[in-house]
Amino acid sequence: MLACVFAICAFGQAAPAPPQTHLKVGMAAPDFTLSDTEGKQVKLSDYKGKKSVVLAFYVLAFTGG
Amino acid sequence: MDSSPANKAFAEKIAVKFPLLSDWKRTTTKDYGLYNEASGYGTRATFVIDKEGIIQHLEVGRTAIDPTGAYQVCDLLQKKKAAPVPLPKP
């Protein structure tokens, strides 16, 4: 499997005008350490040199919108 | 931004096969420039990050739910023909 897919979920009111990220193609992705559904710490840099990553920020995950 | 237990319930409901992470403190959402101070929430976005940790594709906003662009970039990476994909014009 080429890519490891992460999804970061959020619930709440969507902003009318979404912020424009300062990140661009070709830039290094900021590292992070976050908990998965089992409480295990997942670090982006653990995948460096091993797998590509699809990172999805899924705001309003429970709304179906 | 949801808690890990809330994410677990969601993951079981939709039977996801990939890690579902919680950004409870919103630090990662802020680091990626997706946090809206006024609302206190983030916005949807999809990033494709290659093995070297470099962003090869990003999509921000409501269209980010469509995985087509991410699929295309993943296909390029798989064929080892990865090249930066230009950002769409606003």
Backbone of each chain as nested JSON, in Angstrom:
{
  "chains": [
    {"id": "A", "residues": [
      {"number": 1, "name": "MET", "atoms": {"N": [0.86, -1.192, 0.0], "CA": [0.0, 0.0, 0.0], "C": [0.888, 1.231, 0.0]}},
      {"number": 2, "name": "LEU", "atoms": {"N": [0.673, 2.073, -0.954], "CA": [1.516, 3.249, -1.116], "C": [1.308, 4.242, 0.005]}},
      {"number": 3, "name": "ALA", "atoms": {"N": [0.093, 4.559, 0.244], "CA": [-0.167, 5.68, 1.143], "C": [-0.842, 5.23, 2.426]}},
      {"number": 4, "name": "CYS", "atoms": {"N": [-0.452, 5.854, 3.484], "CA": [-1.146, 5.68, 4.749], "C": [-2.077, 6.875, 4.897]}},
      {"number": 5, "name": "VAL", "atoms": {"N": [-3.325, 6.599, 5.102], "CA": [-4.302, 7.685, 5.132], "C": [-4.664, 8.008, 6.569]}},
      {"number": 6, "name": "PHE", "atoms": {"N": [-4.559, 9.257, 6.913], "CA": [-5.003, 9.728, 8.216], "C": [-6.218, 10.622, 8.021]}},
      {"number": 7, "name": "ALA", "atoms": {"N": [-7.07, 10.603, 8.959], "CA": [-8.147, 11.591, 8.959], "C": [-8.214, 12.214, 10.348]}},
      {"number": 8, "name": "ILE", "atoms": {"N": [-8.25, 13.498, 10.369], "CA": [-8.395, 14.22, 11.627], "C": [-9.808, 14.766, 11.669]}},
      {"number": 9, "name": "CYS", "atoms": {"N": [-10.557, 14.316, 12.66], "CA": [-11.973, 14.652, 12.683], "C": [-12.26, 15.828, 13.604]}},
      {"number": 10, "name": "ALA", "atoms": {"N": [-13.243, 16.528, 13.251], "CA": [-13.696, 17.642, 14.068], "C": [-15.197, 17.778, 13.897]}},
      {"number": 11, "name": "PHE", "atoms": {"N": [-15.805, 18.331, 14.888], "CA": [-17.243, 18.524, 14.853], "C": [-17.54, 19.963, 15.24]}},
      {"number": 12, "name": "GLY", "atoms": {"N": [-18.39, 20.588, 14.538], "CA": [-18.746, 21.944, 14.93], "C": [-19.183, 22.772, 13.74]}},
      {"number": 13, "name": "GLN", "atoms": {"N": [-19.354, 24.034, 13.994], "CA": [-19.842, 24.964, 12.99], "C": [-18.74, 25.282, 11.988]}},
      {"number": 14, "name": "ALA", "atoms": {"N": [-19.015, 25.135, 10.743], "CA": [-18.027, 25.469, 9.725], "C": [-17.912, 26.979, 9.589]}},
      {"number": 15, "name": "ALA", "atoms": {"N": [-16.705, 27.438, 9.308], "CA": [-16.498, 28.867, 9.105], "C": [-17.043, 29.257, 7.739]}},
      {"number": 16, "name": "PRO", "atoms": {"N": [-17.692, 30.4, 7.624], "CA": [-18.217, 30.839, 6.337], "C": [-17.117, 31.008, 5.29]}},
      {"number": 17, "name": "ALA", "atoms": {"N": [-15.989, 31.575, 5.709], "CA": [-14.864, 31.749, 4.795], "C": [-13.689, 30.94, 5.336]}},
      {"number": 18, "name": "PRO", "atoms": {"N": [-13.374, 29.818, 4.696], "CA": [-12.309, 28.978, 5.226], "C": [-10.968, 29.692, 5.191]}},
      {"number": 19, "name": "PRO", "atoms": {"N": [-10.131, 29.47, 6.195], "CA": [-8.815, 30.092, 6.201], "C": [-7.965, 29.554, 5.067]}},
      {"number": 20, "name": "GLN", "atoms": {"N": [-7.07, 30.36, 4.586], "CA": [-6.156, 29.937, 3.538], "C": [-4.84, 29.551, 4.186]}},
      {"number": 21, "name": "THR", "atoms": {"N": [-4.478, 28.31, 4.066], "CA": [-3.264, 27.837, 4.699], "C": [-2.023, 28.507, 4.11]}},
      {"number": 22, "name": "HIS", "atoms": {"N": [-1.026, 28.68, 4.951], "CA": [0.247, 29.237, 4.505], "C": [1.093, 28.174, 3.815]}},
      {"number": 23, "name": "LEU", "atoms": {"N": [0.684, 26.923, 3.924], "CA": [1.461, 25.824, 3.343], "C": [1.236, 25.746, 1.837]}},
      {"number": 24, "name": "LYS", "atoms": {"N": [2.286, 25.338, 1.139], "CA": [2.199, 25.198, -0.313], "C": [2.866, 23.897, -0.747]}},
      {"number": 25, "name": "VAL", "atoms": {"N": [2.536, 23.482, -1.97], "CA": [3.183, 22.312, -2.544], "C": [4.688, 22.545, -2.601]}},
      {"number": 26, "name": "GLY", "atoms": {"N": [5.444, 21.554, -2.187], "CA": [6.901, 21.662, -2.178], "C": [7.468, 21.989, -0.808]}},
      {"number": 27, "name": "MET", "atoms": {"N": [6.596, 22.406, 0.117], "CA": [7.037, 22.715, 1.478], "C": [7.009, 21.44, 2.332]}},
      {"number": 28, "name": "ALA", "atoms": {"N": [7.824, 21.454, 3.381], "CA": [7.806, 20.333, 4.322], "C": [6.516, 20.381, 5.135]}},
      {"number": 29, "name": "ALA", "atoms": {"N": [5.895, 19.238, 5.293], "CA": [4.671, 19.165, 6.096], "C": [5.036, 19.254, 7.58]}},
      {"number": 30, "name": "PRO", "atoms": {"N": [4.358, 20.098, 8.331], "CA": [4.625, 20.172, 9.775], "C": [4.42, 18.812, 10.442]}},
      {"number": 31, "name": "ASP", "atoms": {"N": [5.359, 18.445, 11.275], "CA": [5.225, 17.166, 11.983], "C": [4.14, 17.285, 13.055]}},
      {"number": 32, "name": "PHE", "atoms": {"N": [3.557, 16.166, 13.405], "CA": [2.565, 16.16, 14.483], "C": [2.582, 14.818, 15.182]}},
      {"number": 33, "name": "THR", "atoms": {"N": [2.111, 14.811, 16.389], "CA": [1.869, 13.578, 17.141], "C": [0.451, 13.665, 17.692]}},
      {"number": 34, "name": "LEU", "atoms": {"N": [-0.399, 12.756, 17.258], "CA": [-1.803, 12.765, 17.681], "C": [-2.238, 11.352, 18.066]}},
      {"number": 35, "name": "SER", "atoms": {"N": [-3.301, 11.268, 18.839], "CA": [-3.815, 9.973, 19.289], "C": [-4.805, 9.401, 18.291]}},
      {"number": 36, "name": "ASP", "atoms": {"N": [-4.69, 8.079, 18.049], "CA": [-5.693, 7.425, 17.212], "C": [-6.861, 6.955, 18.088]}},
      {"number": 37, "name": "THR", "atoms": {"N": [-7.75, 6.182, 17.524], "CA": [-8.97, 5.802, 18.257], "C": [-8.692, 4.833, 19.409]}},
      {"number": 38, "name": "GLU", "atoms": {"N": [-7.499, 4.239, 19.416], "CA": [-7.128, 3.337, 20.516], "C": [-6.226, 4.03, 21.532]}},
      {"number": 39, "name": "GLY", "atoms": {"N": [-5.967, 5.317, 21.322], "CA": [-5.11, 6.058, 22.231], "C": [-3.634, 5.969, 21.887]}},
      {"number": 40, "name": "LYS", "atoms": {"N": [-3.318, 5.278, 20.795], "CA": [-1.918, 5.149, 20.366], "C": [-1.458, 6.456, 19.725]}},
      {"number": 41, "name": "GLN", "atoms": {"N": [-0.233, 6.857, 20.065], "CA": [0.326, 8.087, 19.505], "C": [0.828, 7.829, 18.086]}},
      {"number": 42, "name": "VAL", "atoms": {"N": [0.367, 8.63, 17.162], "CA": [0.761, 8.505, 15.757], "C": [1.529, 9.756, 15.37]}},
      {"number": 43, "name": "LYS", "atoms": {"N": [2.733, 9.553, 14.852], "CA": [3.601, 10.678, 14.502], "C": [3.839, 10.671, 12.998]}},
      {"number": 44, "name": "LEU", "atoms": {"N": [3.659, 11.807, 12.358], "CA": [3.862, 11.885, 10.912], "C": [5.277, 11.463, 10.534]}},
      {"number": 45, "name": "SER", "atoms": {"N": [6.258, 11.933, 11.274], "CA": [7.659, 11.655, 10.919], "C": [8.022, 10.171, 11.032]}},
      {"number": 46, "name": "ASP", "atoms": {"N": [7.183, 9.381, 11.703], "CA": [7.438, 7.939, 11.755], "C": [7.317, 7.303, 10.369]}},
      {"number": 47, "name": "TYR", "atoms": {"N": [6.638, 7.989, 9.454], "CA": [6.428, 7.445, 8.113], "C": [7.478, 7.939, 7.117]}},
      {"number": 48, "name": "LYS", "atoms": {"N": [8.35, 8.834, 7.573], "CA": [9.352, 9.401, 6.677], "C": [10.279, 8.308, 6.164]}},
      {"number": 49, "name": "GLY", "atoms": {"N": [10.455, 8.277, 4.854], "CA": [11.298, 7.269, 4.223], "C": [10.625, 5.92, 4.069]}},
      {"number": 50, "name": "LYS", "atoms": {"N": [9.364, 5.827, 4.526], "CA": [8.668, 4.533, 4.47], "C": [7.437, 4.58, 3.571]}},
      {"number": 51, "name": "LYS", "atoms": {"N": [6.559, 5.521, 3.856], "CA": [5.294, 5.585, 3.119], "C": [4.907, 7.025, 2.847]}},
      {"number": 52, "name": "SER", "atoms": {"N": [4.206, 7.23, 1.769], "CA": [3.55, 8.519, 1.564], "C": [2.288, 8.543, 2.428]}},
      {"number": 53, "name": "VAL", "atoms": {"N": [1.817, 9.734, 2.718], "CA": [0.681, 9.884, 3.625], "C": [-0.385, 10.782, 2.991]}},
      {"number": 54, "name": "VAL", "atoms": {"N": [-1.62, 10.35, 3.069], "CA": [-2.749, 11.221, 2.735], "C": [-3.329, 11.689, 4.062]}},
      {"number": 55, "name": "LEU", "atoms": {"N": [-3.326, 12.984, 4.271], "CA": [-3.791, 13.564, 5.525], "C": [-5.061, 14.37, 5.256]}},
      {"number": 56, "name": "ALA", "atoms": {"N": [-6.168, 13.907, 5.794], "CA": [-7.444, 14.579, 5.56], "C": [-7.941, 15.205, 6.857]}},
      {"number": 57, "name": "PHE", "atoms": {"N": [-8.164, 16.501, 6.839], "CA": [-8.799, 17.195, 7.968], "C": [-10.294, 17.175, 7.682]}},
      {"number": 58, "name": "TYR", "atoms": {"N": [-11.007, 16.372, 8.457], "CA": [-12.414, 16.135, 8.155], "C": [-13.295, 16.826, 9.187]}},
      {"number": 59, "name": "VAL", "atoms": {"N": [-13.411, 18.107, 9.03], "CA": [-14.24, 18.913, 9.925], "C": [-15.716, 18.605, 9.645]}},
      {"number": 60, "name": "LEU", "atoms": {"N": [-16.516, 18.645, 10.671], "CA": [-17.941, 18.319, 10.569], "C": [-18.143, 16.869, 10.154]}},
      {"number": 61, "name": "ALA", "atoms": {"N": [-17.34, 15.994, 10.753], "CA": [-17.348, 14.594, 10.369], "C": [-18.699, 13.935, 10.596]}},
      {"number": 62, "name": "PHE", "atoms": {"N": [-19.457, 14.409, 11.574], "CA": [-20.707, 13.745, 11.918], "C": [-21.929, 14.309, 11.199]}},
      {"number": 63, "name": "THR", "atoms": {"N": [-21.725, 15.311, 10.382], "CA": [-22.887, 15.967, 9.801], "C": [-23.309, 15.367, 8.476]}},
      {"number": 64, "name": "GLY", "atoms": {"N": [-22.392, 14.668, 7.815], "CA": [-22.717, 14.124, 6.499], "C": [-22.753, 15.195, 5.43]}},
      {"number": 65, "name": "GLY", "atoms": {"N": [-22.305, 16.38, 5.799], "CA": [-22.339, 17.477, 4.834], "C": [-21.076, 17.615, 4.042]}}
    ]},
    {"id": "B", "residues": [
      {"number": 1, "name": "MET", "atoms": {"N": [-10.356, 17.475, 16.307], "CA": [-10.851, 18.25, 17.422], "C": [-11.784, 17.437, 18.306]}},
      {"number": 2, "name": "ASP", "atoms": {"N": [-12.341, 16.361, 17.754], "CA": [-13.117, 15.46, 18.596], "C": [-12.184, 14.624, 19.447]}},
      {"number": 3, "name": "SER", "atoms": {"N": [-12.717, 14.077, 20.503], "CA": [-11.925, 13.209, 21.371], "C": [-11.69, 11.866, 20.68]}},
      {"number": 4, "name": "SER", "atoms": {"N": [-10.703, 11.118, 21.176], "CA": [-10.439, 9.788, 20.618], "C": [-11.638, 8.852, 20.754]}},
      {"number": 5, "name": "PRO", "atoms": {"N": [-12.347, 8.832, 21.918], "CA": [-13.533, 7.964, 22.013], "C": [-14.622, 8.333, 20.994]}},
      {"number": 6, "name": "ALA", "atoms": {"N": [-14.804, 9.639, 20.755], "CA": [-15.805, 10.055, 19.766], "C": [-15.377, 9.598, 18.374]}},
      {"number": 7, "name": "ASN", "atoms": {"N": [-14.088, 9.727, 18.099], "CA": [-13.58, 9.27, 16.807], "C": [-13.733, 7.763, 16.647]}},
      {"number": 8, "name": "LYS", "atoms": {"N": [-13.543, 7.045, 17.754], "CA": [-13.666, 5.584, 17.697], "C": [-15.078, 5.184, 17.305]}},
      {"number": 9, "name": "ALA", "atoms": {"N": [-16.064, 5.846, 17.91], "CA": [-17.453, 5.542, 17.575], "C": [-17.727, 5.839, 16.101]}},
      {"number": 10, "name": "PHE", "atoms": {"N": [-17.172, 6.946, 15.628], "CA": [-17.352, 7.326, 14.222], "C": [-16.659, 6.312, 13.312]}},
      {"number": 11, "name": "ALA", "atoms": {"N": [-15.433, 5.907, 13.7], "CA": [-14.659, 4.955, 12.891], "C": [-15.396, 3.621, 12.768]}},
      {"number": 12, "name": "GLU", "atoms": {"N": [-16.011, 3.195, 13.867], "CA": [-16.747, 1.926, 13.841], "C": [-18.009, 2.051, 12.985]}},
      {"number": 13, "name": "LYS", "atoms": {"N": [-18.615, 3.225, 13.056], "CA": [-19.848, 3.446, 12.292], "C": [-19.59, 3.373, 10.796]}},
      {"number": 14, "name": "ILE", "atoms": {"N": [-18.495, 3.956, 10.35], "CA": [-18.228, 3.999, 8.908], "C": [-17.181, 2.961, 8.501]}},
      {"number": 15, "name": "ALA", "atoms": {"N": [-16.697, 2.157, 9.468], "CA": [-15.764, 1.05, 9.198], "C": [-14.525, 1.512, 8.444]}},
      {"number": 16, "name": "VAL", "atoms": {"N": [-13.853, 2.507, 8.972], "CA": [-12.649, 3.0, 8.303], "C": [-11.503, 2.011, 8.479]}},
      {"number": 17, "name": "LYS", "atoms": {"N": [-10.605, 2.014, 7.519], "CA": [-9.458, 1.101, 7.543], "C": [-8.147, 1.859, 7.752]}},
      {"number": 18, "name": "PHE", "atoms": {"N": [-8.239, 3.118, 8.098], "CA": [-7.031, 3.933, 8.292], "C": [-7.125, 4.637, 9.639]}},
      {"number": 19, "name": "PRO", "atoms": {"N": [-5.997, 5.106, 10.16], "CA": [-6.029, 5.764, 11.483], "C": [-6.884, 7.027, 11.477]}},
      {"number": 20, "name": "LEU", "atoms": {"N": [-7.711, 7.145, 12.481], "CA": [-8.54, 8.335, 12.673], "C": [-7.973, 9.06, 13.891]}},
      {"number": 21, "name": "LEU", "atoms": {"N": [-7.412, 10.223, 13.674], "CA": [-6.675, 10.92, 14.726], "C": [-7.497, 12.047, 15.332]}},
      {"number": 22, "name": "SER", "atoms": {"N": [-7.213, 12.334, 16.575], "CA": [-7.91, 13.408, 17.279], "C": [-6.969, 14.592, 17.496]}},
      {"number": 23, "name": "ASP", "atoms": {"N": [-7.401, 15.761, 17.035], "CA": [-6.635, 16.996, 17.268], "C": [-7.379, 17.812, 18.323]}},
      {"number": 24, "name": "TRP", "atoms": {"N": [-7.49, 17.219, 19.486], "CA": [-8.298, 17.793, 20.572], "C": [-7.844, 19.192, 20.934]}},
      {"number": 25, "name": "LYS", "atoms": {"N": [-6.518, 19.419, 20.931], "CA": [-5.987, 20.732, 21.312], "C": [-5.862, 21.686, 20.129]}},
      {"number": 26, "name": "ARG", "atoms": {"N": [-6.218, 21.219, 18.961], "CA": [-6.227, 22.019, 17.739], "C": [-4.826, 22.46, 17.289]}},
      {"number": 27, "name": "THR", "atoms": {"N": [-3.802, 21.882, 17.857], "CA": [-2.442, 22.316, 17.521], "C": [-2.085, 21.999, 16.07]}},
      {"number": 28, "name": "THR", "atoms": {"N": [-2.455, 20.809, 15.621], "CA": [-2.121, 20.431, 14.246], "C": [-2.949, 21.246, 13.254]}},
      {"number": 29, "name": "THR", "atoms": {"N": [-4.206, 21.468, 13.591], "CA": [-5.053, 22.295, 12.725], "C": [-4.44, 23.689, 12.574]}},
      {"number": 30, "name": "LYS", "atoms": {"N": [-3.9, 24.217, 13.665], "CA": [-3.252, 25.536, 13.613], "C": [-1.951, 25.467, 12.83]}},
      {"number": 31, "name": "ASP", "atoms": {"N": [-1.148, 24.419, 13.073], "CA": [0.129, 24.285, 12.367], "C": [-0.058, 24.207, 10.856]}},
      {"number": 32, "name": "TYR", "atoms": {"N": [-1.193, 23.662, 10.448], "CA": [-1.464, 23.521, 9.014], "C": [-2.26, 24.712, 8.456]}},
      {"number": 33, "name": "GLY", "atoms": {"N": [-2.444, 25.723, 9.293], "CA": [-3.088, 26.949, 8.812], "C": [-4.563, 26.796, 8.525]}},
      {"number": 34, "name": "LEU", "atoms": {"N": [-5.218, 25.895, 9.238], "CA": [-6.617, 25.598, 8.934], "C": [-7.573, 26.024, 10.04]}},
      {"number": 35, "name": "TYR", "atoms": {"N": [-7.019, 26.654, 11.069], "CA": [-7.847, 27.015, 12.224], "C": [-8.446, 28.408, 12.053]}},
      {"number": 36, "name": "ASN", "atoms": {"N": [-9.72, 28.515, 12.323], "CA": [-10.414, 29.794, 12.248], "C": [-10.624, 30.308, 13.672]}},
      {"number": 37, "name": "GLU", "atoms": {"N": [-9.895, 31.345, 14.031], "CA": [-9.961, 31.884, 15.391], "C": [-11.376, 32.329, 15.746]}},
      {"number": 38, "name": "ALA", "atoms": {"N": [-12.073, 32.896, 14.793], "CA": [-13.399, 33.447, 15.068], "C": [-14.398, 32.35, 15.439]}},
      {"number": 39, "name": "SER", "atoms": {"N": [-14.365, 31.246, 14.706], "CA": [-15.339, 30.185, 14.952], "C": [-14.842, 29.167, 15.975]}},
      {"number": 40, "name": "GLY", "atoms": {"N": [-13.515, 29.056, 16.105], "CA": [-12.956, 28.057, 17.005], "C": [-12.843, 26.681, 16.381]}},
      {"number": 41, "name": "TYR", "atoms": {"N": [-13.057, 26.592, 15.092], "CA": [-12.98, 25.313, 14.384], "C": [-12.075, 25.427, 13.168]}},
      {"number": 42, "name": "GLY", "atoms": {"N": [-11.827, 24.282, 12.587], "CA": [-10.985, 24.251, 11.399], "C": [-11.813, 24.145, 10.143]}},
      {"number": 43, "name": "THR", "atoms": {"N": [-11.129, 23.982, 9.037], "CA": [-11.811, 23.777, 7.774], "C": [-11.31, 22.478, 7.158]}},
      {"number": 44, "name": "ARG", "atoms": {"N": [-12.091, 21.929, 6.256], "CA": [-11.694, 20.678, 5.623], "C": [-10.504, 20.899, 4.702]}},
      {"number": 45, "name": "ALA", "atoms": {"N": [-9.635, 19.908, 4.678], "CA": [-8.472, 19.984, 3.8], "C": [-7.911, 18.585, 3.584]}},
      {"number": 46, "name": "THR", "atoms": {"N": [-7.266, 18.414, 2.462], "CA": [-6.582, 17.153, 2.163], "C": [-5.164, 17.456, 1.71]}},
      {"number": 47, "name": "PHE", "atoms": {"N": [-4.201, 16.77, 2.298], "CA": [-2.796, 16.902, 1.924], "C": [-2.28, 15.538, 1.481]}},
      {"number": 48, "name": "VAL", "atoms": {"N": [-1.449, 15.528, 0.463], "CA": [-0.681, 14.335, 0.117], "C": [0.775, 14.664, 0.404]}},
      {"number": 49, "name": "ILE", "atoms": {"N": [1.382, 13.861, 1.27], "CA": [2.743, 14.099, 1.746], "C": [3.599, 12.912, 1.309]}},
      {"number": 50, "name": "ASP", "atoms": {"N": [4.682, 13.189, 0.601], "CA": [5.482, 12.077, 0.08], "C": [6.375, 11.476, 1.169]}},
      {"number": 51, "name": "LYS", "atoms": {"N": [7.151, 10.466, 0.776], "CA": [7.983, 9.746, 1.751], "C": [9.009, 10.639, 2.422]}},
      {"number": 52, "name": "GLU", "atoms": {"N": [9.356, 11.715, 1.764], "CA": [10.355, 12.624, 2.338], "C": [9.723, 13.702, 3.209]}},
      {"number": 53, "name": "GLY", "atoms": {"N": [8.425, 13.65, 3.358], "CA": [7.739, 14.616, 4.206], "C": [7.4, 15.915, 3.501]}},
      {"number": 54, "name": "ILE", "atoms": {"N": [7.449, 15.88, 2.165], "CA": [7.16, 17.082, 1.373], "C": [5.721, 17.04, 0.867]}},
      {"number": 55, "name": "ILE", "atoms": {"N": [5.042, 18.176, 0.954], "CA": [3.655, 18.275, 0.479], "C": [3.65, 18.208, -1.047]}},
      {"number": 56, "name": "GLN", "atoms": {"N": [2.923, 17.252, -1.598], "CA": [2.829, 17.105, -3.056], "C": [1.475, 17.549, -3.596]}},
      {"number": 57, "name": "HIS", "atoms": {"N": [0.521, 17.694, -2.698], "CA": [-0.824, 18.107, -3.13], "C": [-1.55, 18.643, -1.912]}},
      {"number": 58, "name": "LEU", "atoms": {"N": [-2.314, 19.696, -2.112], "CA": [-3.179, 20.158, -1.023], "C": [-4.428, 20.774, -1.6]}},
      {"number": 59, "name": "GLU", "atoms": {"N": [-5.498, 20.581, -0.875], "CA": [-6.787, 21.139, -1.265], "C": [-7.486, 21.587, 0.004]}},
      {"number": 60, "name": "VAL", "atoms": {"N": [-7.953, 22.82, 0.016], "CA": [-8.569, 23.387, 1.22], "C": [-9.982, 23.859, 0.891]}},
      {"number": 61, "name": "GLY", "atoms": {"N": [-10.905, 23.593, 1.811], "CA": [-12.272, 24.062, 1.643], "C": [-13.223, 22.915, 1.339]}},
      {"number": 62, "name": "ARG", "atoms": {"N": [-14.417, 23.255, 0.921], "CA": [-15.47, 22.25, 0.732], "C": [-15.102, 21.222, -0.337]}},
      {"number": 63, "name": "THR", "atoms": {"N": [-14.298, 21.633, -1.328], "CA": [-13.933, 20.696, -2.396], "C": [-12.946, 19.641, -1.92]}},
      {"number": 64, "name": "ALA", "atoms": {"N": [-12.359, 19.856, -0.733], "CA": [-11.346, 18.913, -0.237], "C": [-11.938, 17.546, 0.066]}},
      {"number": 65, "name": "ILE", "atoms": {"N": [-13.262, 17.455, 0.161], "CA": [-13.876, 16.162, 0.437], "C": [-13.802, 15.239, -0.777]}},
      {"number": 66, "name": "ASP", "atoms": {"N": [-13.602, 15.829, -1.962], "CA": [-13.465, 15.045, -3.193], "C": [-12.028, 14.516, -3.274]}},
      {"number": 67, "name": "PRO", "atoms": {"N": [-11.835, 13.213, -3.241], "CA": [-10.469, 12.659, -3.2], "C": [-9.794, 12.551, -4.563]}},
      {"number": 68, "name": "THR", "atoms": {"N": [-10.433, 13.026, -5.625], "CA": [-9.903, 12.827, -6.981], "C": [-8.468, 13.339, -7.122]}},
      {"number": 69, "name": "GLY", "atoms": {"N": [-8.222, 14.558, -6.663], "CA": [-6.881, 15.132, -6.789], "C": [-5.854, 14.338, -6.011]}},
      {"number": 70, "name": "ALA", "atoms": {"N": [-6.222, 13.913, -4.81], "CA": [-5.305, 13.13, -3.98], "C": [-5.004, 11.786, -4.644]}},
      {"number": 71, "name": "TYR", "atoms": {"N": [-6.027, 11.161, -5.222], "CA": [-5.817, 9.891, -5.93], "C": [-4.81, 10.057, -7.057]}},
      {"number": 72, "name": "GLN", "atoms": {"N": [-4.967, 11.145, -7.813], "CA": [-4.086, 11.373, -8.96], "C": [-2.644, 11.527, -8.508]}},
      {"number": 73, "name": "VAL", "atoms": {"N": [-2.44, 12.274, -7.425], "CA": [-1.081, 12.486, -6.937], "C": [-0.514, 11.183, -6.37]}},
      {"number": 74, "name": "CYS", "atoms": {"N": [-1.341, 10.423, -5.672], "CA": [-0.879, 9.134, -5.159], "C": [-0.452, 8.226, -6.303]}},
      {"number": 75, "name": "ASP", "atoms": {"N": [-1.214, 8.28, -7.395], "CA": [-0.872, 7.463, -8.567], "C": [0.483, 7.884, -9.119]}},
      {"number": 76, "name": "LEU", "atoms": {"N": [0.724, 9.19, -9.172], "CA": [2.018, 9.691, -9.645], "C": [3.144, 9.235, -8.728]}},
      {"number": 77, "name": "LEU", "atoms": {"N": [2.911, 9.312, -7.434], "CA": [3.936, 8.895, -6.485], "C": [4.232, 7.406, -6.632]}},
      {"number": 78, "name": "GLN", "atoms": {"N": [3.186, 6.64, -6.864], "CA": [3.358, 5.201, -7.002], "C": [4.193, 4.87, -8.231]}},
      {"number": 79, "name": "LYS", "atoms": {"N": [4.034, 5.671, -9.255], "CA": [4.805, 5.448, -10.484], "C": [6.165, 6.131, -10.422]}},
      {"number": 80, "name": "LYS", "atoms": {"N": [6.46, 6.712, -9.274], "CA": [7.729, 7.419, -9.07], "C": [7.934, 8.525, -10.098]}},
      {"number": 81, "name": "LYS", "atoms": {"N": [6.855, 9.147, -10.441], "CA": [6.927, 10.281, -11.355], "C": [6.431, 11.531, -10.632]}},
      {"number": 82, "name": "ALA", "atoms": {"N": [6.582, 11.511, -9.347], "CA": [6.018, 12.602, -8.559], "C": [6.592, 13.944, -8.954]}},
      {"number": 83, "name": "ALA", "atoms": {"N": [5.708, 14.866, -9.124], "CA": [6.117, 16.242, -9.398], "C": [5.136, 17.148, -8.696]}},
      {"number": 84, "name": "PRO", "atoms": {"N": [5.584, 18.299, -8.193], "CA": [4.643, 19.2, -7.527], "C": [3.481, 19.565, -8.445]}},
      {"number": 85, "name": "VAL", "atoms": {"N": [2.308, 19.49, -7.901], "CA": [1.103, 19.838, -8.642], "C": [0.763, 21.291, -8.343]}},
      {"number": 86, "name": "PRO", "atoms": {"N": [0.608, 22.119, -9.362], "CA": [0.315, 23.523, -9.089], "C": [-1.01, 23.71, -8.369]}},
      {"number": 87, "name": "LEU", "atoms": {"N": [-1.027, 24.688, -7.501], "CA": [-2.262, 25.003, -6.782], "C": [-3.291, 25.564, -7.745]}},
      {"number": 88, "name": "PRO", "atoms": {"N": [-4.56, 25.218, -7.547], "CA": [-5.603, 25.821, -8.385], "C": [-5.711, 27.313, -8.115]}},
      {"number": 89, "name": "LYS", "atoms": {"N": [-5.991, 28.056, -9.17], "CA": [-6.147, 29.501, -9.007], "C": [-7.445, 29.795, -8.273]}},
      {"number": 90, "name": "PRO", "atoms": {"N": [-7.391, 30.747, -7.344], "CA": [-8.61, 31.064, -6.573], "C": [-9.71, 31.638, -7.462]}}
    ]}
  ]
}
